């Protein structure tokens, strides 16, 4: 089944890319958008910021969005529901942050176990600490 997948590329040193489906809500400059609405209005002006995981610092940081683009996706869709009751549907290769046996891991959605604790960002705060 072909679905459109939106990708958001930020300026993180590792070139982080997030693969999400239409309807996914993202926060840019403290304003919430559906990914497809943001994709339509994106301007590469160096002033569009979202939160991103900085591997070197081991924490969430504000990063410049460099690009948004779409692709056709044919594959499994993973739907996650956090303790906060919010859900997100992502592609199999979307990186998820989980706590497993007390250790924070970043793994593809396809590798998340039912026993993993999802790490999330909500309104600029995270449960990663």
Helices and strands as residue ranges (DSSP letters): E 2-10, E 17-21, E 25-28, E 31-34, H 35-41, E 49-54, E 59-74, E 77-81, E 87-91, E 95-100, E 103-108, G 109-111, E 117-118, E 121-122, E 125-126
